[in-house]
Amino acid sequence: MLHLSAACQYYLYAKYTDMRKGFDSLSGLVTQHLQMDAFNGSVYIFMNRRRNQVKLLLWEGDGFSLYYKRLELGNYELPAAADDTSCCITAQQLQFILQGIQLKSVKMKKRYQRM
């Protein structure tokens, strides 16, 4: 079961990814293209060209976990902030993406956020 936590960081790889890639290839994308450490405990999100498949890669201290989901109908929405390589998103945004909620129509009320 997938558990999303606000304490974790989530990075969306904005380029299309070949969904045949496994643990080693995806961690290589993190290291080479995102120039990040795949072993830092962050969740890295990859989507295919049609955006109907998503993979989440996570280092859990003793090995990688890979969450993979394919939609039978529809596609996933990318956040507007996604640049050409990657962007950091919140756990809530990822939850909305996975549930099929349109990110543009979500209105958030003001809340205190410590910087």
N, CA, C and O atoms as CSV, one atom per row, in Angstrom:
chain,resi,resn,atom,element,x,y,z
A,1,MET,N,N,0.844,-1.183,0.000
A,1,MET,CA,C,0.000,0.000,0.000
A,1,MET,C,C,0.884,1.239,0.000
A,1,MET,O,O,1.888,1.297,0.710
A,2,LEU,N,N,0.514,2.200,-0.779
A,2,LEU,CA,C,1.272,3.428,-0.914
A,2,LEU,C,C,0.874,4.395,0.196
A,2,LEU,O,O,-0.311,4.655,0.405
A,3,HIS,N,N,1.861,4.924,0.901
A,3,HIS,CA,C,1.618,5.902,1.953
A,3,HIS,C,C,2.348,7.184,1.580
A,3,HIS,O,O,3.564,7.171,1.393
A,4,LEU,N,N,1.623,8.284,1.471
A,4,LEU,CA,C,2.222,9.571,1.141
A,4,LEU,C,C,2.304,10.413,2.405
A,4,LEU,O,O,1.331,10.525,3.150
A,5,SER,N,N,3.470,11.003,2.640
A,5,SER,CA,C,3.699,11.784,3.849
A,5,SER,C,C,4.162,13.186,3.483
A,5,SER,O,O,4.933,13.368,2.541
A,6,ALA,N,N,3.690,14.174,4.229
A,6,ALA,CA,C,4.115,15.552,4.002
A,6,ALA,C,C,5.577,15.744,4.374
A,6,ALA,O,O,6.197,16.719,3.949
A,7,ALA,N,N,6.139,14.832,5.162
A,7,ALA,CA,C,7.536,14.931,5.574
A,7,ALA,C,C,8.504,14.507,4.467
A,7,ALA,O,O,9.701,14.778,4.551
A,8,CYS,N,N,7.994,13.853,3.449
A,8,CYS,CA,C,8.820,13.359,2.349
A,8,CYS,C,C,8.812,14.361,1.189
A,8,CYS,O,O,7.860,15.126,1.031
A,9,GLN,N,N,9.869,14.352,0.387
A,9,GLN,CA,C,9.911,15.213,-0.792
A,9,GLN,C,C,9.582,14.381,-2.023
A,9,GLN,O,O,9.973,13.218,-2.122
A,10,TYR,N,N,8.852,14.995,-2.968
A,10,TYR,CA,C,8.390,14.320,-4.180
A,10,TYR,C,C,8.883,15.110,-5.385
A,10,TYR,O,O,8.626,16.307,-5.512
A,11,TYR,N,N,9.596,14.414,-6.267
A,11,TYR,CA,C,10.142,15.046,-7.466
A,11,TYR,C,C,9.540,14.394,-8.703
A,11,TYR,O,O,9.640,13.182,-8.896
A,12,LEU,N,N,8.922,15.209,-9.526
A,12,LEU,CA,C,8.319,14.744,-10.772
A,12,LEU,C,C,9.318,14.945,-11.903
A,12,LEU,O,O,9.749,16.067,-12.169
A,13,TYR,N,N,9.679,13.860,-12.562
A,13,TYR,CA,C,10.542,13.929,-13.745
A,13,TYR,C,C,9.638,14.309,-14.908
A,13,TYR,O,O,8.789,13.514,-15.312
A,14,ALA,N,N,9.804,15.508,-15.452
A,14,ALA,CA,C,8.862,16.068,-16.414
A,14,ALA,C,C,8.984,15.483,-17.819
A,14,ALA,O,O,8.057,15.609,-18.619
A,15,LYS,N,N,10.112,14.846,-18.130
A,15,LYS,CA,C,10.253,14.241,-19.461
A,15,LYS,C,C,9.572,12.879,-19.467
A,15,LYS,O,O,9.363,12.271,-18.417
A,16,TYR,N,N,9.229,12.408,-20.663
A,16,TYR,CA,C,8.590,11.100,-20.773
A,16,TYR,C,C,9.595,9.991,-20.483
A,16,TYR,O,O,10.777,10.103,-20.811
A,17,THR,N,N,9.104,8.919,-19.862
A,17,THR,CA,C,9.957,7.811,-19.452
A,17,THR,C,C,9.458,6.512,-20.068
A,17,THR,O,O,8.253,6.270,-20.137
A,18,ASP,N,N,10.376,5.692,-20.507
A,18,ASP,CA,C,10.056,4.354,-21.001
A,18,ASP,C,C,9.662,3.502,-19.795
A,18,ASP,O,O,10.476,3.297,-18.895
A,19,MET,N,N,8.445,3.012,-19.768
A,19,MET,CA,C,7.935,2.275,-18.620
A,19,MET,C,C,8.524,0.870,-18.490
A,19,MET,O,O,8.207,0.154,-17.540
A,20,ARG,N,N,9.373,0.469,-19.432
A,20,ARG,CA,C,10.074,-0.804,-19.289
A,20,ARG,C,C,11.262,-0.684,-18.341
A,20,ARG,O,O,11.837,-1.696,-17.940
A,21,LYS,N,N,11.632,0.534,-17.983
A,21,LYS,CA,C,12.763,0.751,-17.088
A,21,LYS,C,C,12.443,0.226,-15.690
A,21,LYS,O,O,11.317,0.327,-15.203
A,22,GLY,N,N,13.469,-0.334,-15.069
A,22,GLY,CA,C,13.321,-0.878,-13.728
A,22,GLY,C,C,14.056,-0.045,-12.700
A,22,GLY,O,O,14.352,1.127,-12.930
A,23,PHE,N,N,14.347,-0.655,-11.572
A,23,PHE,CA,C,14.988,0.025,-10.453
A,23,PHE,C,C,16.283,0.724,-10.853
A,23,PHE,O,O,16.459,1.915,-10.594
A,24,ASP,N,N,17.184,-0.016,-11.483
A,24,ASP,CA,C,18.509,0.519,-11.800
A,24,ASP,C,C,18.447,1.634,-12.836
A,24,ASP,O,O,19.129,2.649,-12.695
A,25,SER,N,N,17.643,1.458,-13.868
A,25,SER,CA,C,17.543,2.480,-14.919
A,25,SER,C,C,16.898,3.755,-14.387
A,25,SER,O,O,17.338,4.856,-14.718
A,26,LEU,N,N,15.863,3.615,-13.569
A,26,LEU,CA,C,15.201,4.800,-13.016
A,26,LEU,C,C,16.102,5.529,-12.025
A,26,LEU,O,O,16.135,6.759,-12.009
A,27,SER,N,N,16.830,4.784,-11.203
A,27,SER,CA,C,17.758,5.448,-10.282
A,27,SER,C,C,18.885,6.126,-11.066
A,27,SER,O,O,19.417,7.147,-10.630
A,28,GLY,N,N,19.247,5.563,-12.216
A,28,GLY,CA,C,20.221,6.203,-13.093
A,28,GLY,C,C,19.700,7.517,-13.664
A,28,GLY,O,O,20.464,8.474,-13.793
A,29,LEU,N,N,18.418,7.582,-14.008
A,29,LEU,CA,C,17.813,8.834,-14.468
A,29,LEU,C,C,17.870,9.896,-13.377
A,29,LEU,O,O,18.143,11.065,-13.650
A,30,VAL,N,N,17.613,9.483,-12.152
A,30,VAL,CA,C,17.662,10.422,-11.027
A,30,VAL,C,C,19.061,10.992,-10.886
A,30,VAL,O,O,19.229,12.200,-10.721
A,31,THR,N,N,20.059,10.134,-10.949
A,31,THR,CA,C,21.444,10.565,-10.772
A,31,THR,C,C,21.936,11.408,-11.942
A,31,THR,O,O,22.536,12.462,-11.732
A,32,GLN,N,N,21.692,10.960,-13.169
A,32,GLN,CA,C,22.250,11.630,-14.339
A,32,GLN,C,C,21.456,12.854,-14.778
A,32,GLN,O,O,22.045,13.903,-15.038
A,33,HIS,N,N,20.143,12.745,-14.866
A,33,HIS,CA,C,19.343,13.842,-15.411
A,33,HIS,C,C,18.859,14.824,-14.353
A,33,HIS,O,O,18.844,16.031,-14.592
A,34,LEU,N,N,18.465,14.324,-13.193
A,34,LEU,CA,C,18.012,15.217,-12.127
A,34,LEU,C,C,19.169,15.687,-11.259
A,34,LEU,O,O,19.028,16.645,-10.499
A,35,GLN,N,N,20.307,15.021,-11.367
A,35,GLN,CA,C,21.514,15.309,-10.590
A,35,GLN,C,C,21.204,15.333,-9.094
A,35,GLN,O,O,21.588,16.247,-8.365
A,36,MET,N,N,20.490,14.283,-8.668
A,36,MET,CA,C,20.143,14.101,-7.259
A,36,MET,C,C,20.594,12.725,-6.816
A,36,MET,O,O,20.952,11.878,-7.635
A,37,ASP,N,N,20.571,12.514,-5.521
A,37,ASP,CA,C,20.939,11.229,-4.944
A,37,ASP,C,C,19.686,10.375,-4.796
A,37,ASP,O,O,18.791,10.717,-4.023
A,38,ALA,N,N,19.614,9.284,-5.520
A,38,ALA,CA,C,18.434,8.416,-5.480
A,38,ALA,C,C,18.272,7.733,-4.132
A,38,ALA,O,O,17.206,7.188,-3.845
A,39,PHE,N,N,19.303,7.752,-3.300
A,39,PHE,CA,C,19.282,7.090,-1.995
A,39,PHE,C,C,18.892,8.032,-0.855
A,39,PHE,O,O,19.067,7.679,0.312
A,40,ASN,N,N,18.372,9.215,-1.161
A,40,ASN,CA,C,18.097,10.198,-0.108
A,40,ASN,C,C,16.709,10.059,0.526
A,40,ASN,O,O,16.369,10.842,1.413
A,41,GLY,N,N,15.912,9.101,0.104
A,41,GLY,CA,C,14.600,8.892,0.714
A,41,GLY,C,C,13.474,9.660,0.058
A,41,GLY,O,O,12.323,9.529,0.477
A,42,SER,N,N,13.766,10.456,-0.955
A,42,SER,CA,C,12.720,11.172,-1.682
A,42,SER,C,C,12.014,10.217,-2.640
A,42,SER,O,O,12.546,9.162,-2.985
A,43,VAL,N,N,10.824,10.594,-3.058
A,43,VAL,CA,C,10.067,9.812,-4.029
A,43,VAL,C,C,10.233,10.481,-5.387
A,43,VAL,O,O,10.036,11.688,-5.525
A,44,TYR,N,N,10.594,9.687,-6.383
A,44,TYR,CA,C,10.783,10.188,-7.747
A,44,TYR,C,C,9.667,9.622,-8.622
A,44,TYR,O,O,9.407,8.419,-8.620
A,45,ILE,N,N,9.014,10.510,-9.367
A,45,ILE,CA,C,7.811,10.163,-10.126
A,45,ILE,C,C,8.125,10.236,-11.613
A,45,ILE,O,O,8.680,11.224,-12.094
A,46,PHE,N,N,7.765,9.182,-12.333
A,46,PHE,CA,C,8.011,9.078,-13.776
A,46,PHE,C,C,6.706,8.736,-14.481
A,46,PHE,O,O,5.913,7.937,-13.982
A,47,MET,N,N,6.481,9.355,-15.664
A,47,MET,CA,C,5.286,9.075,-16.463
A,47,MET,C,C,5.675,8.765,-17.898
A,47,MET,O,O,6.728,9.185,-18.378
A,48,ASN,N,N,4.803,8.016,-18.579
A,48,ASN,CA,C,5.039,7.706,-19.986
A,48,ASN,C,C,4.491,8.835,-20.867
A,48,ASN,O,O,3.909,9.797,-20.366
A,49,ARG,N,N,4.682,8.706,-22.168
A,49,ARG,CA,C,4.284,9.750,-23.115
A,49,ARG,C,C,2.782,10.034,-23.079
A,49,ARG,O,O,2.372,11.193,-23.122
A,50,ARG,N,N,1.967,8.995,-23.002
A,50,ARG,CA,C,0.509,9.186,-22.991
A,50,ARG,C,C,-0.020,9.580,-21.611
A,50,ARG,O,O,-1.203,9.882,-21.456
A,51,ARG,N,N,0.864,9.575,-20.613
A,51,ARG,CA,C,0.533,9.913,-19.227
A,51,ARG,C,C,-0.589,9.041,-18.662
A,51,ARG,O,O,-1.394,9.502,-17.854
A,52,ASN,N,N,-0.636,7.778,-19.093
A,52,ASN,CA,C,-1.604,6.847,-18.507
A,52,ASN,C,C,-0.899,5.813,-17.617
A,52,ASN,O,O,-1.541,4.909,-17.083
A,53,GLN,N,N,0.417,5.952,-17.465
A,53,GLN,CA,C,1.188,5.078,-16.591
A,53,GLN,C,C,2.121,5.935,-15.738
A,53,GLN,O,O,2.675,6.934,-16.198
A,54,VAL,N,N,2.275,5.520,-14.498
A,54,VAL,CA,C,3.149,6.246,-13.579
A,54,VAL,C,C,3.952,5.240,-12.762
A,54,VAL,O,O,3.451,4.181,-12.384
A,55,LYS,N,N,5.217,5.597,-12.498
A,55,LYS,CA,C,6.068,4.814,-11.608
A,55,LYS,C,C,6.631,5.751,-10.552
A,55,LYS,O,O,7.057,6.866,-10.855
A,56,LEU,N,N,6.628,5.287,-9.314
A,56,LEU,CA,C,7.209,6.021,-8.200
A,56,LEU,C,C,8.357,5.198,-7.648
A,56,LEU,O,O,8.183,4.027,-7.311
A,57,LEU,N,N,9.527,5.806,-7.556
A,57,LEU,CA,C,10.727,5.137,-7.070
A,57,LEU,C,C,11.105,5.720,-5.716
A,57,LEU,O,O,11.169,6.938,-5.549
A,58,LEU,N,N,11.355,4.838,-4.747
A,58,LEU,CA,C,11.679,5.265,-3.382
A,58,LEU,C,C,12.734,4.357,-2.779
A,58,LEU,O,O,12.612,3.134,-2.833
A,59,TRP,N,N,13.783,4.960,-2.197
A,59,TRP,CA,C,14.770,4.208,-1.435
A,59,TRP,C,C,14.267,4.107,0.000
A,59,TRP,O,O,13.981,5.127,0.627
A,60,GLU,N,N,14.156,2.880,0.531
A,60,GLU,CA,C,13.599,2.680,1.864
A,60,GLU,C,C,14.645,2.268,2.895
A,60,GLU,O,O,14.304,1.673,3.917
A,61,GLY,N,N,15.896,2.574,2.642
A,61,GLY,CA,C,16.949,2.288,3.603
A,61,GLY,C,C,17.659,0.974,3.357
A,61,GLY,O,O,18.866,0.867,3.577
A,62,ASP,N,N,16.921,-0.030,2.902
A,62,ASP,CA,C,17.544,-1.326,2.638
A,62,ASP,C,C,17.320,-1.794,1.205
A,62,ASP,O,O,17.760,-2.878,0.823
A,63,GLY,N,N,16.641,-0.980,0.422
A,63,GLY,CA,C,16.388,-1.320,-0.976
A,63,GLY,C,C,15.389,-0.360,-1.597
A,63,GLY,O,O,14.745,0.423,-0.900
A,64,PHE,N,N,15.269,-0.430,-2.911
A,64,PHE,CA,C,14.326,0.415,-3.635
A,64,PHE,C,C,12.942,-0.228,-3.650
A,64,PHE,O,O,12.807,-1.449,-3.720
A,65,SER,N,N,11.925,0.619,-3.582
A,65,SER,CA,C,10.545,0.205,-3.810
A,65,SER,C,C,10.081,0.883,-5.081
A,65,SER,O,O,10.472,2.014,-5.373
A,66,LEU,N,N,9.251,0.192,-5.830
A,66,LEU,CA,C,8.736,0.730,-7.077
A,66,LEU,C,C,7.226,0.553,-7.090
A,66,LEU,O,O,6.724,-0.569,-7.026
A,67,TYR,N,N,6.505,1.666,-7.173
A,67,TYR,CA,C,5.056,1.652,-7.275
A,67,TYR,C,C,4.715,1.923,-8.736
A,67,TYR,O,O,5.225,2.879,-9.320
A,68,TYR,N,N,3.870,1.103,-9.327
A,68,TYR,CA,C,3.551,1.210,-10.749
A,68,TYR,C,C,2.042,1.146,-10.926
A,68,TYR,O,O,1.387,0.242,-10.407
A,69,LYS,N,N,1.495,2.102,-11.657
A,69,LYS,CA,C,0.056,2.110,-11.899
A,69,LYS,C,C,-0.211,2.454,-13.356
A,69,LYS,O,O,0.408,3.357,-13.918
A,70,ARG,N,N,-1.152,1.712,-13.965
A,70,ARG,CA,C,-1.581,1.975,-15.339
A,70,ARG,C,C,-3.080,2.232,-15.323
A,70,ARG,O,O,-3.855,1.438,-14.790
A,71,LEU,N,N,-3.473,3.348,-15.912
A,71,LEU,CA,C,-4.892,3.675,-16.010
A,71,LEU,C,C,-5.502,2.962,-17.202
A,71,LEU,O,O,-4.880,2.878,-18.261
A,72,GLU,N,N,-6.688,2.458,-17.045
A,72,GLU,CA,C,-7.416,1.829,-18.146
A,72,GLU,C,C,-8.120,2.874,-19.000
A,72,GLU,O,O,-8.373,2.644,-20.182
A,73,LEU,N,N,-8.438,4.023,-18.407
A,73,LEU,CA,C,-9.115,5.100,-19.124
A,73,LEU,C,C,-8.636,6.427,-18.562
A,73,LEU,O,O,-8.529,6.578,-17.345
A,74,GLY,N,N,-8.346,7.386,-19.422
A,74,GLY,CA,C,-7.912,8.704,-18.981
A,74,GLY,C,C,-6.404,8.788,-18.865
A,74,GLY,O,O,-5.675,7.882,-19.271
A,75,ASN,N,N,-5.949,9.912,-18.295
A,75,ASN,CA,C,-4.519,10.101,-18.098
A,75,ASN,C,C,-4.276,10.970,-16.872
A,75,ASN,O,O,-5.197,11.562,-16.310
A,76,TYR,N,N,-3.006,11.026,-16.474
A,76,TYR,CA,C,-2.608,11.824,-15.330
A,76,TYR,C,C,-2.316,13.243,-15.783
A,76,TYR,O,O,-1.842,13.468,-16.897
A,77,GLU,N,N,-2.602,14.189,-14.917
A,77,GLU,CA,C,-2.349,15.592,-15.214
A,77,GLU,C,C,-1.012,16.001,-14.617
A,77,GLU,O,O,-0.692,15.644,-13.484
A,78,LEU,N,N,-0.240,16.748,-15.386
A,78,LEU,CA,C,1.011,17.295,-14.878
A,78,LEU,C,C,0.746,18.658,-14.257
A,78,LEU,O,O,-0.096,19.401,-14.763
A,79,PRO,N,N,1.437,19.012,-13.177
A,79,PRO,CA,C,1.263,20.349,-12.607
A,79,PRO,C,C,1.771,21.414,-13.568
A,79,PRO,O,O,2.667,21.157,-14.371
A,80,ALA,N,N,1.204,22.596,-13.487
A,80,ALA,CA,C,1.597,23.693,-14.369
A,80,ALA,C,C,3.046,24.109,-14.120
A,80,ALA,O,O,3.687,24.668,-15.010
A,81,ALA,N,N,3.562,23.847,-12.939
A,81,ALA,CA,C,4.924,24.269,-12.589
A,81,ALA,C,C,6.001,23.361,-13.152
A,81,ALA,O,O,7.188,23.640,-12.980
A,82,ALA,N,N,5.617,22.281,-13.821
A,82,ALA,CA,C,6.615,21.333,-14.345
A,82,ALA,C,C,7.427,21.996,-15.459
A,82,ALA,O,O,6.882,22.388,-16.490
A,83,ASP,N,N,8.748,22.117,-15.234
A,83,ASP,CA,C,9.605,22.674,-16.276
A,83,ASP,C,C,10.081,21.551,-17.188
A,83,ASP,O,O,9.465,20.487,-17.240
A,84,ASP,N,N,11.165,21.783,-17.900
A,84,ASP,CA,C,11.599,20.788,-18.883
A,84,ASP,C,C,12.283,19.576,-18.270
A,84,ASP,O,O,12.419,18.561,-18.952
A,85,THR,N,N,12.718,19.632,-17.018
A,85,THR,CA,C,13.400,18.498,-16.409
A,85,THR,C,C,12.633,17.920,-15.227
A,85,THR,O,O,12.278,16.741,-15.237
A,86,SER,N,N,12.377,18.731,-14.218
A,86,SER,CA,C,11.709,18.213,-13.026
A,86,SER,C,C,11.099,19.351,-12.220
A,86,SER,O,O,11.376,20.528,-12.447
A,87,CYS,N,N,10.259,18.955,-11.271
A,87,CYS,CA,C,9.730,19.914,-10.319
A,87,CYS,C,C,9.427,19.184,-9.019
A,87,CYS,O,O,9.202,17.973,-9.007
A,88,CYS,N,N,9.425,19.924,-7.951
A,88,CYS,CA,C,9.110,19.377,-6.640
A,88,CYS,C,C,7.623,19.609,-6.387
A,88,CYS,O,O,7.133,20.726,-6.553
A,89,ILE,N,N,6.910,18.571,-5.990
A,89,ILE,CA,C,5.487,18.699,-5.701
A,89,ILE,C,C,5.233,18.214,-4.274
A,89,ILE,O,O,6.081,17.557,-3.670
A,90,THR,N,N,4.072,18.543,-3.753
A,90,THR,CA,C,3.719,18.129,-2.394
A,90,THR,C,C,3.054,16.759,-2.429
A,90,THR,O,O,2.645,16.270,-3.482
A,91,ALA,N,N,2.958,16.158,-1.256
A,91,ALA,CA,C,2.267,14.876,-1.133
A,91,ALA,C,C,0.806,15.022,-1.540
A,91,ALA,O,O,0.232,14.119,-2.149
A,92,GLN,N,N,0.212,16.152,-1.206
A,92,GLN,CA,C,-1.187,16.394,-1.552
A,92,GLN,C,C,-1.368,16.515,-3.074
A,92,GLN,O,O,-2.332,15.985,-3.626
A,93,GLN,N,N,-0.454,17.202,-3.740
A,93,GLN,CA,C,-0.531,17.306,-5.190
A,93,GLN,C,C,-0.400,15.936,-5.839
A,93,GLN,O,O,-1.121,15.625,-6.787
A,94,LEU,N,N,0.517,15.115,-5.334
A,94,LEU,CA,C,0.672,13.767,-5.875
A,94,LEU,C,C,-0.594,12.951,-5.659
A,94,LEU,O,O,-1.013,12.209,-6.547
A,95,GLN,N,N,-1.199,13.081,-4.501
A,95,GLN,CA,C,-2.450,12.375,-4.226
A,95,GLN,C,C,-3.533,12.807,-5.204
A,95,GLN,O,O,-4.278,11.970,-5.714
A,96,PHE,N,N,-3.626,14.098,-5.466
A,96,PHE,CA,C,-4.606,14.606,-6.432
A,96,PHE,C,C,-4.336,14.051,-7.831
A,96,PHE,O,O,-5.266,13.649,-8.529
A,97,ILE,N,N,-3.069,14.027,-8.241
A,97,ILE,CA,C,-2.697,13.498,-9.556
A,97,ILE,C,C,-3.121,12.041,-9.670
A,97,ILE,O,O,-3.734,11.649,-10.662
A,98,LEU,N,N,-2.798,11.233,-8.656
A,98,LEU,CA,C,-3.120,9.808,-8.694
A,98,LEU,C,C,-4.620,9.546,-8.651
A,98,LEU,O,O,-5.084,8.542,-9.190
A,99,GLN,N,N,-5.389,10.437,-8.016
A,99,GLN,CA,C,-6.837,10.267,-7.917
A,99,GLN,C,C,-7.581,10.854,-9.107
A,99,GLN,O,O,-8.791,10.661,-9.226
A,100,GLY,N,N,-6.886,11.566,-9.993
A,100,GLY,CA,C,-7.524,12.124,-11.176
A,100,GLY,C,C,-8.197,13.455,-10.956
A,100,GLY,O,O,-9.054,13.851,-11.745
A,101,ILE,N,N,-7.830,14.152,-9.906
A,101,ILE,CA,C,-8.415,15.467,-9.622
A,101,ILE,C,C,-7.684,16.516,-10.441
A,101,ILE,O,O,-6.454,16.523,-10.490
A,102,GLN,N,N,-8.442,17.413,-11.090
A,102,GLN,CA,C,-7.823,18.468,-11.894
A,102,GLN,C,C,-7.161,19.478,-10.970
A,102,GLN,O,O,-7.824,20.086,-10.129
A,103,LEU,N,N,-5.871,19.654,-11.124
A,103,LEU,CA,C,-5.116,20.536,-10.247
A,103,LEU,C,C,-5.496,22.002,-10.431
A,103,LEU,O,O,-5.415,22.782,-9.482
A,104,LYS,N,N,-5.907,22.385,-11.632
A,104,LYS,CA,C,-6.268,23.778,-11.895
A,104,LYS,C,C,-7.553,24.180,-11.186
A,104,LYS,O,O,-7.737,25.353,-10.863
A,105,SER,N,N,-8.445,23.225,-10.941
A,105,SER,CA,C,-9.728,23.554,-10.331
A,105,SER,C,C,-9.700,23.484,-8.806
A,105,SER,O,O,-10.680,23.848,-8.157
A,106,VAL,N,N,-8.595,23.024,-8.225
A,106,VAL,CA,C,-8.497,22.925,-6.770
A,106,VAL,C,C,-8.196,24.306,-6.204
A,106,VAL,O,O,-7.246,24.966,-6.625
A,107,LYS,N,N,-8.999,24.730,-5.265
A,107,LYS,CA,C,-8.789,26.019,-4.597
A,107,LYS,C,C,-8.401,25.735,-3.156
A,107,LYS,O,O,-9.150,25.100,-2.413
A,108,MET,N,N,-7.231,26.207,-2.768
A,108,MET,CA,C,-6.727,25.988,-1.425
A,108,MET,C,C,-6.940,27.257,-0.593
A,108,MET,O,O,-6.676,28.363,-1.064
A,109,LYS,N,N,-7.413,27.096,0.628
A,109,LYS,CA,C,-7.552,28.228,1.538
A,109,LYS,C,C,-6.202,28.522,2.173
A,109,LYS,O,O,-5.346,27.643,2.270
A,110,LYS,N,N,-6.017,29.764,2.604
A,110,LYS,CA,C,-4.758,30.176,3.220
A,110,LYS,C,C,-4.541,29.425,4.522
A,110,LYS,O,O,-5.458,29.265,5.329
A,111,ARG,N,N,-3.321,28.973,4.709
A,111,ARG,CA,C,-2.910,28.317,5.935
A,111,ARG,C,C,-1.511,28.795,6.283
A,111,ARG,O,O,-0.725,29.161,5.410
A,112,TYR,N,N,-1.224,28.784,7.552
A,112,TYR,CA,C,0.122,29.139,8.006
A,112,TYR,C,C,1.114,28.080,7.534
A,112,TYR,O,O,0.857,26.881,7.640
A,113,GLN,N,N,2.231,28.532,7.020
A,113,GLN,CA,C,3.273,27.621,6.580
A,113,GLN,C,C,4.618,28.178,7.023
A,113,GLN,O,O,5.024,29.259,6.597
A,114,ARG,N,N,5.293,27.447,7.864
A,114,ARG,CA,C,6.576,27.885,8.369
A,114,ARG,C,C,7.646,27.748,7.297
A,114,ARG,O,O,7.769,26.688,6.684
A,115,MET,N,N,8.397,28.770,7.068
A,115,MET,CA,C,9.419,28.757,6.026
A,115,MET,C,C,10.720,28.275,6.522
A,115,MET,O,O,11.684,28.206,5.760
